[in-house]
Amino acid sequence: MKNEKSVFISYSSRDTEQVNKIVNLLKDTGISYFKAPEMIPVGSNYAREIPRVICECKVFLLIITEESQKSIWVEKEIDYAINNNKIIVPIKMCAGKLNGLFEFYLNNVQMIEYNEDGERAIYILREKLLSIINMKNDDDVSDISVKDNINDISDGKKKLDINGGLNPQPVKCKYCGGELINVSVGKYRCVKCKNMNFDYFQTVRNYLDMVGAASILVIEKDTSVPRASIEYFLKNELLEIPKNCSIRLVCEGCGTPIRTGRLCDRCKSMGIKVKKDSSEDKYTMLRKKGKVENGKKYLGDK
């Protein structure tokens, strides 16, 4: 639909200041949104428009305050969003625990805490919304995340290519151009402005820690880390495809579907060797069994 919005804002009308912060964020980021009552068409009403717009929007953005937890309308909107399987993104902008009803509704939903660090919360919200709104289903690359229980990459087991350019260390501070000192693996502090700078891998890791799993295209867009570097981290088992994603990589030894690296555990144990990696190497993605399309082989859905 032409007037379809990306984000539905659920809030209390008594929280003008908090709501304006979120609205300004959406405007500055270019994210379309719906906010009642000003966006309800003339001649229509809440009961008709609110359910329709909730169904059309990709994200149900819930602004949690003391007032919104008292609002009958917010309660109805949450209930309708849950019943229609909408993606709920709550940002908590008040102190204290949730009331019983909100705690019941949101017990399995990851919440963004604004009061702990407002600037960081706004950044996390922005990246989260962009990752959801920009996610593609067909031609996009699978979601990836930081590998669980990853060892420190300085231990020699996971060596990253620095000289080759796939994981370059920053030379000057991106904020002021000042000199950098290395404080830990992938992390550099500016001598002049004291801001932290990061290499490509740490940049991607910080991003995924904040927003959760995201596709390569979204990570590249939001972090400016080149796709070749992200794929390199995936091949070197520093990132992985989540278990609940149907897309898989292909073991270069036997063709078995894998979530990270270049070889399955069986081929590794057999000492199978793989060809030297190249910046032009691409992953073969599996989606539908037996089908080959544009050089990509696919694995069947479970």
Number of C-alpha atoms within 10 A of each C-alpha: 5 4 10 14 18 22 26 25 23 24 25 22 13 13 16 10 9 16 19 11 11 18 17 11 16 17 11 10 13 10 16 15 22 22 17 16 12 8 10 16 11 7 5 9 12 13 9 10 15 21 15 11 21 24 17 16 21 20 22 25 24 22 24 26 20 18 15 20 19 14 14 10 17 20 17 12 20 21 12 16 18 14 9 12 9 18 16 20 21 19 22 21 20 17 13 9 10 16 11 9 12 16 12 10 13 16 10 8 12 11 17 23 20 19 14 13 10 13 11 15 20 18 13 21 25 18 22 20 21 19 21 17 16 14 17 14 8 8 6 13 18 23 21 23 22 23 17 9 6 11 12 11 14 12 8 9 9 15 12 19 13 12 9 9 11 22 22 17 20 18 14 16 22 14 13 12 12 16 16 22 17 15 10 10 14 19 18 23 20 20 13 13 14 16 15 17 23 22 19 23 26 16 17 24 17 14 21 19 12 17 19 17 20 23 20 21 19 22 23 17 15 14 14 12 19 16 16 18 20 23 20 23 24 23 19 16 17 24 25 24 23 19 11 7 11 17 23 24 28 24 22 20 17 12 14 16 20 21 24 23 21 23 25 21 13 13 16 12 9 9 11 13 12 11 6 6 11 9 11 7 11 12 17 17 20 24 20 16 11 11 13 14 8 5 9 14 17 21 19 12 10 5
